[in-house]
Amino acid sequence: MLKNVKMDMEQENRITEAMNSLDGIQGAKAPADGFAKIQQKLANHRMQKEQHPVGSWMKVAAVVALVICSNVWAVSNYWTSESVATEDSSSYPQLMTDFNLYDYE
């Protein structure tokens, strides 16, 4: 029983010690010109962004490249399908004569 009381006192002392360890500590204070420095950095960033509008030209170049590539792909597919269609149309009359069911010719 005496042991439990002693452990409770030690635990209470540790809690009190931890709570009192923050006495005398002051909170951090912001520098007086901190807000002005933030505004200056934002202004500098905007000026640099306006001086180098590379991003907008890159977007335009990407769209132009996409349009050109899609047109090349569409034309090449069109020519491929056109050549296949001309080959099929020449063999069609032969098919009709081979499978003439009514024998009228």
C-alpha positions in Angstrom: 0.0 0.0 0.0 2.8 2.3 0.9 4.4 1.5 -2.4 1.3 2.7 -4.3 1.2 5.9 -2.4 4.9 6.5 -3.2 4.3 5.8 -7.0 1.3 8.1 -7.0 3.4 10.9 -5.5 6.2 10.3 -8.0 3.8 10.4 -10.8 2.2 13.6 -9.4 5.6 15.2 -9.1 6.4 14.3 -12.8 3.1 15.8 -13.9 3.7 19.0 -11.9 7.3 19.2 -13.2 6.1 18.9 -16.8 3.4 21.5 -16.4 5.8 24.0 -14.7 8.5 23.5 -17.3 6.7 25.9 -19.6 6.8 28.8 -17.1 8.7 31.8 -18.3 8.5 30.8 -21.9 7.3 33.6 -24.2 5.5 33.0 -27.5 7.2 33.7 -30.8 6.7 37.2 -32.1 6.5 38.0 -35.8 9.1 40.5 -37.2 7.8 44.0 -37.7 8.4 44.0 -41.4 7.3 40.4 -42.1 4.1 41.4 -43.9 6.0 43.8 -46.1 8.5 41.1 -47.0 5.7 38.8 -48.0 4.1 41.4 -50.2 7.5 42.2 -51.8 8.1 38.5 -52.6 4.7 38.2 -54.2 5.2 41.3 -56.3 8.6 40.0 -57.5 7.1 36.6 -58.4 4.3 38.4 -60.4 6.9 40.5 -62.3 9.0 37.4 -63.1 6.0 35.6 -64.4 5.0 38.5 -66.6 8.5 38.8 -68.0 8.7 35.1 -69.0 5.4 34.0 -70.5 6.9 30.7 -71.7 4.1 28.6 -70.4 1.5 30.1 -72.6 3.6 29.6 -75.8 4.3 26.0 -74.7 0.5 25.4 -74.5 -0.1 26.8 -78.0 2.8 24.8 -79.4 1.4 21.6 -77.8 -2.1 22.2 -79.3 -0.6 22.9 -82.8 1.5 19.7 -82.6 -1.6 17.7 -81.5 -3.7 19.1 -84.4 -0.9 18.3 -87.0 -0.3 14.8 -85.6 -4.0 14.0 -85.6 -4.4 15.3 -89.2 -1.4 13.2 -90.4 -2.9 10.1 -88.7 -6.4 10.7 -90.2 -4.9 11.2 -93.8 -2.8 8.1 -93.5 -5.7 6.0 -92.4 -7.9 7.5 -95.2 -5.3 6.5 -97.8 -5.0 3.0 -96.4 -8.7 2.4 -96.3 -9.1 3.9 -99.9 -6.5 1.4 -101.3 -8.3 -1.5 -99.5 -11.6 -0.4 -100.9 -10.3 -0.2 -104.5 -8.9 -3.8 -104.2 -12.2 -5.1 -102.9 -14.3 -3.5 -105.6 -12.4 -5.2 -108.4 -13.0 -8.7 -107.0 -16.8 -8.1 -106.4 -18.0 -9.0 -109.9 -16.1 -12.3 -109.8 -17.9 -13.1 -106.6 -21.3 -12.4 -108.2 -20.6 -14.8 -111.0 -19.3 -17.5 -108.8 -22.4 -17.5 -106.6 -25.1 -17.0 -109.2 -28.0 -18.9 -107.8 -30.5 -18.3 -110.6 -28.3 -19.1 -113.5 -29.8 -16.4 -115.7 -26.5 -15.5 -117.4 
